[in-house]
Amino acid sequence: MSFWKRLFPGTEATEDSPRDTDRITFSTDRAIDIYELEELCDAVGWSRRPLRKVKKAIECSFCVIAMYEEYQDRRRLIGFARATSDHAFNATIWDVVVHPDCQGRGMGKSLMDRIIAELRSADISNITLFADPHVVDFYRRLGFMSDPEGIKGMFWYPD
Ligand SMILES: CC(C)(COP(=O)(O)OP(=O)(O)OC[C@H]1O[C@@H](n2cnc3c(N)ncnc32)[C@H](O)[C@@H]1OP(=O)(O)O)[C@@H](O)C(=O)NCCC(=O)NCCS
């Protein structure tokens, strides 16, 4: 069953009534439906986070990119990424996610290209991220390097 049919039963195209082409759009608006974002994160199996904190993280991010699939007057969040920054030199990209139904179609790359373009347009040149082990090659393909010049990411966690 197609993505849209699952989301909006009765919207499947038929030979007699062909459906409009789905349109992919991007938005930098922070007014994201937090519940829709949570559903997207659930769909890729991420652990739930307190919504109050997710909302605050979005509000305080330097930029966000939301990717929507649109059909007629409806739209569905299918991808998301955000970045924090010191607004001058450095930015870190977080929460990169594409809905499983839409993966493997170049959407993750588009999302990353957009957020990098957004950061470069603010003249930020040092862009970092933390890659889960299974996506290291996804980021490598986009030009990210692990441990450049031997630099190691270090973490501190409360006991
Ligand atoms: C990682 C993720 C964003 C990739 O999105 P996607 O839309 O499937 O990726 P794309 O189709 O744009 O892939 C772009 C390229 O990367 C490759 N690629 C995609 N996922 C990959 C992976 N996990 N490992 C290695 N290469 C990968 C694709 O084959 C493609 O290669 P090509 O340009 O040679 O054709 C998506 O799989 C996802 O949301 N995963 C779950 C959440 C997650 O793990 N996020 C990262 C947290 S650090």
The ligand as an ORCA input file, in Angstrom:
! r2SCAN-3c Opt
* xyz 0 1
  C      20.263      8.454      7.189
  C      19.070      8.919      6.388
  C      18.732     10.381      6.761
  C      19.401      8.834      4.888
  O      18.293      9.319      4.167
  P      17.946      8.758      2.696
  O      16.883      9.623      2.144
  O      17.684      7.290      2.754
  O      19.339      8.966      1.938
  P      19.545      9.282      0.381
  O      18.587      8.455     -0.418
  O      19.530     10.742      0.158
  O      21.015      8.727      0.168
  C      22.087      9.510     -0.344
  C      23.271      8.593     -0.584
  O      23.689      8.015      0.672
  C      23.588      6.601      0.623
  N      23.095      6.151      1.928
  C      21.887      6.367      2.476
  N      21.805      5.830      3.707
  C      23.009      5.258      3.937
  C      23.561      4.533      5.018
  N      22.844      4.296      6.132
  N      24.836      4.101      4.917
  C      25.559      4.345      3.797
  N      25.101      5.021      2.721
  C      23.838      5.455      2.794
  C      22.623      6.291     -0.502
  O      22.863      5.019     -1.057
  C      22.934      7.403     -1.484
  O      24.110      7.095     -2.192
  P      24.345      7.601     -3.722
  O      24.365      9.111     -3.664
  O      25.636      6.996     -4.094
  O      23.160      7.085     -4.485
  C      17.835      8.007      6.639
  O      18.217      6.669      6.344
  C      17.283      8.071      8.043
  O      16.477      8.927      8.369
  N      17.687      7.110      8.894
  C      17.130      6.990     10.240
  C      17.539      8.144     11.129
  C      19.045      8.238     11.259
  O      19.735      7.255     11.489
  N      19.537      9.486     11.127
  C      20.940      9.783     11.255
  C      21.283     10.024     12.713
  S      23.018     10.417     12.899
*
